[in-house]
Amino acid sequence: MNDFTAISRLFEPLVLPNGQIIPNRIAKAAMEENMADQRHLPGAELLHLYDAWARGGTGLLLTGNVMVAADAVTGPGGVILDSQQPLGPFRKWAEAGKSAGGRIWMQINHPGRQVFAANNPEAIAPSAISMEMGGFSKMFATPRAMGETDIARVIEQFAATSKLAESAGFDGVQIHAAHGYLLSQFLSPITNRRTDQWGGPLENRARILFEIVKAIRALVSPGFALGVKLNSADFQKGGFEPEDALGVVRLLNDLPVDLVEISGGSYESPAMHGAPQKASTRAREAYFIDFARDIQSVATMPIMVTGGIRRRAVAIEALEAEDGRAGVEMIGIAQALAFAPDLPNRWRQEEFAVTLPEIKLKKQGLASLARMGVTKFQLRRMGRGKRPKSEVSPLWALICQQLLTARRNRQYQAWRGARKA
Ligand SMILES: Cc1cc2nc3c(=O)[nH]c(=O)nc-3n(C[C@H](O)[C@H](O)[C@H](O)COP(=O)(O)O)c2cc1C
């Protein structure tokens, strides 16, 4: 394949199983912005940010995770969409995301046990197993095992939020079933020790995800797209393995799912932010591409791979077949688009590599927080209508993020208190 054909492939439209057309193969992967207004609604800052991304030429914008339940949040200042929230602000958000002809899907999530005790002291999870993060463990709530009523409520919450997203003008939703949040807790044998129909063999551990897919489809129109973000593995001994990911996708083949995004890891094992140094160069650049190719080979829906893509050549390679295995159909980019929101437009013209700030902190948990901090620093700049800054001190970004987190946590408590009253 010559260079021109290979580059064109990146900018070819993708027709999804439900007929929805994504104008090119580049998606902005979900990044939790923590930039909602004080009522946990999308406000002016998020509109600026999504407008910048839309103008940058991305074919599909996946929002940062939006909470389906007001009493379970992944972090401070996040967007919450349930029946008590007004739809007007969401309509504007969808419009901003579609302003340049691309698509916008809302990523929807429930954190399960992966919540900070400061925000949600009463956490739910498939089994009553606490987070294991060494010195950081105490920051997380101890969960209680979910009963049938809790499970039914969560399925209903995902479906209700999806219907509201459709009413607000979003083109689809992506169910977050990766990164150690509730649905990924159900999928992993480490966190799911249930012996009922929701635990044990893979079909049972994945049942809640399948029930959510069916419940959403029953409420939304056929043209509304439905995606799933799935771990290739959680990279923990005895956890969710690559064979499990293949098994889940084989089962999803029988359901009306339009796109599966492959990632990996969790807070306990943050593989989504990079392969080990000793991995091959290729694995260090597009961490999950080998898994994603294996999954594309068994999947009937298009597969998208996310993690580590900063160069056009790497994005193009991921789309190409290799050694008899199909390439993926879409590539997902998170951090590089926080530093260069117009990356797709630049890639139409020339190769351009995004360099992220080096994080030298040795403690994995702290390094992960600093990485998120420098990225969110850029998102906030774009929210104020500014360009991202090429030089950011990870330590400075970490301190800013922690101060902001403390303030937003207090606001969340006040908002929840007022809502209950
Ligand atoms: C600041 C930040 C926030 C993130 N928030 C989310 C999120 O809300 N949902 C999600 O699925 N992934 C989230 N991720 C993970 C990204 O979607 C992506 O899987 C990961 O960053 C690897 O891709 P990249 O190397 O292109 O950044 C987040 C990543 C960062 C840096």
The ligand as an SDF file (V2000), in Angstrom:
LIG
                    3D

 31 33  0  0  0  0  0  0  0  0999 V2000
   -7.2190   12.7560   32.1200 C   0  0  0  0  0  0  0  0  0  0  0  0
   -7.7230   11.4250   31.6710 C   0  0  0  0  0  0  0  0  0  0  0  0
   -9.0380   11.0800   31.9360 C   0  0  0  0  0  0  0  0  0  0  0  0
   -9.5440    9.8530   31.4720 C   0  0  0  0  0  0  0  0  0  0  0  0
  -10.8600    9.5730   31.6700 N   0  0  0  0  0  0  0  0  0  0  0  0
  -11.4040    8.4770   31.0930 C   0  0  0  0  0  0  0  0  0  0  0  0
  -12.8040    8.2700   31.1050 C   0  0  0  0  0  0  0  0  0  0  0  0
  -13.5930    9.0730   31.5980 O   0  0  0  0  0  0  0  0  0  0  0  0
  -13.2680    7.1280   30.5210 N   0  0  0  0  0  0  0  0  0  0  0  0
  -12.4430    6.2230   29.9080 C   0  0  0  0  0  0  0  0  0  0  0  0
  -12.9150    5.2330   29.3610 O   0  0  0  0  0  0  0  0  0  0  0  0
  -11.1210    6.4210   29.8630 N   0  0  0  0  0  0  0  0  0  0  0  0
  -10.5840    7.5270   30.4160 C   0  0  0  0  0  0  0  0  0  0  0  0
   -9.2470    7.7510   30.2960 N   0  0  0  0  0  0  0  0  0  0  0  0
   -8.4280    6.7860   29.5720 C   0  0  0  0  0  0  0  0  0  0  0  0
   -8.3540    7.1370   28.0890 C   0  0  0  0  0  0  0  0  0  0  0  0
   -9.6010    7.0500   27.4240 O   0  0  0  0  0  0  0  0  0  0  0  0
   -7.3810    6.2030   27.3450 C   0  0  0  0  0  0  0  0  0  0  0  0
   -7.8970    4.8770   27.4210 O   0  0  0  0  0  0  0  0  0  0  0  0
   -5.9700    6.2550   27.9120 C   0  0  0  0  0  0  0  0  0  0  0  0
   -5.5880    7.5730   28.2610 O   0  0  0  0  0  0  0  0  0  0  0  0
   -4.9590    5.7330   26.9050 C   0  0  0  0  0  0  0  0  0  0  0  0
   -5.0230    6.4320   25.6960 O   0  0  0  0  0  0  0  0  0  0  0  0
   -3.9400    7.5770   25.2870 P   0  0  0  0  0  0  0  0  0  0  0  0
   -2.5990    6.9420   25.3910 O   0  0  0  0  0  0  0  0  0  0  0  0
   -4.3090    7.9920   23.9000 O   0  0  0  0  0  0  0  0  0  0  0  0
   -4.0810    8.6700   26.2810 O   0  0  0  0  0  0  0  0  0  0  0  0
   -8.7070    8.9530   30.7750 C   0  0  0  0  0  0  0  0  0  0  0  0
   -7.3780    9.3030   30.5360 C   0  0  0  0  0  0  0  0  0  0  0  0
   -6.8800   10.5190   30.9580 C   0  0  0  0  0  0  0  0  0  0  0  0
   -5.4640   10.8850   30.6570 C   0  0  0  0  0  0  0  0  0  0  0  0
  1  2  1  0
  2  3  1  0
  2 30  2  0
  3  4  2  0
  4  5  1  0
  4 28  1  0
  5  6  2  0
  6  7  1  0
  6 13  1  0
  7  8  2  0
  7  9  1  0
  9 10  1  0
 10 11  2  0
 10 12  1  0
 12 13  2  0
 13 14  1  0
 14 15  1  0
 14 28  1  0
 15 16  1  0
 16 17  1  0
 16 18  1  0
 18 19  1  0
 18 20  1  0
 20 21  1  0
 20 22  1  0
 22 23  1  0
 23 24  1  0
 24 25  2  0
 24 26  1  0
 24 27  1  0
 28 29  2  0
 29 30  1  0
 30 31  1  0
M  END
$$$$
